[in-house]
Amino acid sequence: MTYDELYASIQSYTENQFPDTYLADGSVVDTETQIDTFIKQAEQRIYNTVQFPSLRKNVTGSTTDNNKYLSCPDDFLAVYSIAVIDATGSYEYLLNKDVNFIRQAYPQPTDKAIPKYYALFGPSTSGVVITNELTFLLGPTPDAAYVVELHYYYYPQSIVDSPSGRTWLGDNFDSVLLYGSLVEAYTFMKGEQDMLAVYNTKYQEALAMASRLGNGMERSDAYRSGQSRLAPLPQNNGVK
């Protein structure tokens, strides 16, 4: 399902063109902005419920000698794994700890070695300006410039902003995107509760199928887990 198809379907299912809304301050929220908001809200709900592979990204960076802080990518949301690669090419996967653990374990800036732990430290600062981006606190303080490989969770580009009008979710699980958007749209409309319940039920059904893929099938294989199978129906054997 493309963006244009999704846009038209929301209007068709709700029988509402979502005309421009005039706010008290005189500003206007146009039709496209309203529908785009419904879609983005639905995507956010879906992406925080099902962990699709399309939500994962890998980047590499580097530490700085004598600097225990490491910047997060701009689109970073959460860590899957973070590893430091030493001079031999060996991976040292860091363990997640709280900031106070690292401060207590390595209280001096001179406690330097290849890092073993990391913690989310919060937004970085530039003078008195606090940025929106998070940073990692490493422990111990790096004693050299190490390559770092970060495997992390992020929101992929919304179908609203996609130049092609297509995304992995729209192409592979359009039902969950459609019904999730309809739930948001019908809630905005303050529509009848029975219809809202119908849309929400369809959304939950589509979400369950998506979860089976993202949280189930893509995390197993037939070699390790065996093929998925149902129990056979009971046999009558002619006994009444």
Secondary structure by P-SEA (a helix, b strand, c coil): ccaaaaaaaaaaaaccccccccccccccccaaaaaaaaaaaaaaaaaacccccccbbbbbbcccccccccccccccccccbbbbbccccbbbbbbbbcaaaaaaacccccccccccccccccccccccccccbbbbbbccccccbbbbbbbbbbbccccccccccccccccccaaaaaaaaaaaaaaaacccaaaaaaaaaaaaaaaaaaaaaccccccccccccccccccccccccccc
